[in-house]
Amino acid sequence: DGGITQSPKYLFRKEGQNVTLSCEQNLNHDAMYWYRQDPGQGLRLIYYSQIVNDFQKGDIAEGYSVSREKKESFPLTVTSAQKNPTAFYLCASSQSWGAPYEAFFGQGTRLTVV
Amino acid sequence: AQKVTQAQTEISVVEKEDVTLDCVYETRDTTYYLFWYKQPPSGELVFLIRRNSFDEQNEISGRYSWNFQKSTSSFNFTITASQVVDSAVYFCALTYGQNFVFGPGTRLSVLP
């Protein structure tokens, strides 16, 4: 089935560690996004990518890094520079860059700092 | 700047009641798109509807209906005869340049 797969579903990080969240899509979408969701808040954009080997910072990119070496994959690394990384992370993709096409989302990764 | 407000943080209704979720947006763009998404407990956001700024017709899909009014910058969502399976967080979103801006969401609880 076509869709977006995020892994792992739950992730625990120790202070000072970098961790990488995986996002894979088989929808042949050009655009991919990473969002962060905190309780009681909407989704905030971390990074987005329109095409392979190109990506742009979103509203809260500090402490995060991404790569887009393949169309299907858009991994997110949460670095030790991210001071408050505990959150729910959602990856999304869309058929073309921006509007009007809706974004399709993965099931998310819940990251907890221990 | 673009902004989406969902003033209702949480709503509880009893099954079979009708419920309306409010969405008010701000934008300086003349062409824009509005969306509604549902986030069930599993976490994945599910797309419900897309509406462009030139189409003010209301839309009905089964028990769901949407009321878009440019004059009041609102895009409200009504669920008729709510069911327990409708319990979720609902997000309204607006295009922002080449991206999307989301409202804070409304948590809907439908009690049996």
HADDOCK unambig.tbl for C-alpha pairs under 7 A between the chains (distance, minus, plus):
assign (segid A and resid 40 and name CA) (segid B and resid 104 and name CA) 6.44 0.50 0.50
assign (segid A and resid 41 and name CA) (segid B and resid 104 and name CA) 4.56 0.50 0.50
assign (segid A and resid 42 and name CA) (segid B and resid 102 and name CA) 5.61 0.50 0.50
assign (segid A and resid 42 and name CA) (segid B and resid 103 and name CA) 5.31 0.50 0.50
assign (segid A and resid 42 and name CA) (segid B and resid 104 and name CA) 3.79 0.50 0.50
assign (segid A and resid 42 and name CA) (segid B and resid 105 and name CA) 6.01 0.50 0.50
assign (segid A and resid 43 and name CA) (segid B and resid 102 and name CA) 5.88 0.50 0.50
assign (segid A and resid 97 and name CA) (segid B and resid 98 and name CA) 6.55 0.50 0.50
assign (segid A and resid 98 and name CA) (segid B and resid 98 and name CA) 4.25 0.50 0.50
assign (segid A and resid 98 and name CA) (segid B and resid 99 and name CA) 5.14 0.50 0.50
assign (segid A and resid 99 and name CA) (segid B and resid 33 and name CA) 6.90 0.50 0.50
assign (segid A and resid 99 and name CA) (segid B and resid 95 and name CA) 6.40 0.50 0.50
assign (segid A and resid 99 and name CA) (segid B and resid 98 and name CA) 6.47 0.50 0.50
assign (segid A and resid 100 and name CA) (segid B and resid 33 and name CA) 6.44 0.50 0.50
assign (segid A and resid 105 and name CA) (segid B and resid 44 and name CA) 6.02 0.50 0.50
assign (segid A and resid 105 and name CA) (segid B and resid 45 and name CA) 5.70 0.50 0.50
assign (segid A and resid 106 and name CA) (segid B and resid 44 and name CA) 5.66 0.50 0.50
assign (segid A and resid 107 and name CA) (segid B and resid 42 and name CA) 6.92 0.50 0.50
assign (segid A and resid 107 and name CA) (segid B and resid 43 and name CA) 5.46 0.50 0.50
assign (segid A and resid 107 and name CA) (segid B and resid 44 and name CA) 4.15 0.50 0.50
assign (segid A and resid 108 and name CA) (segid B and resid 43 and name CA) 6.27 0.50 0.50
assign (segid A and resid 108 and name CA) (segid B and resid 44 and name CA) 6.41 0.50 0.50
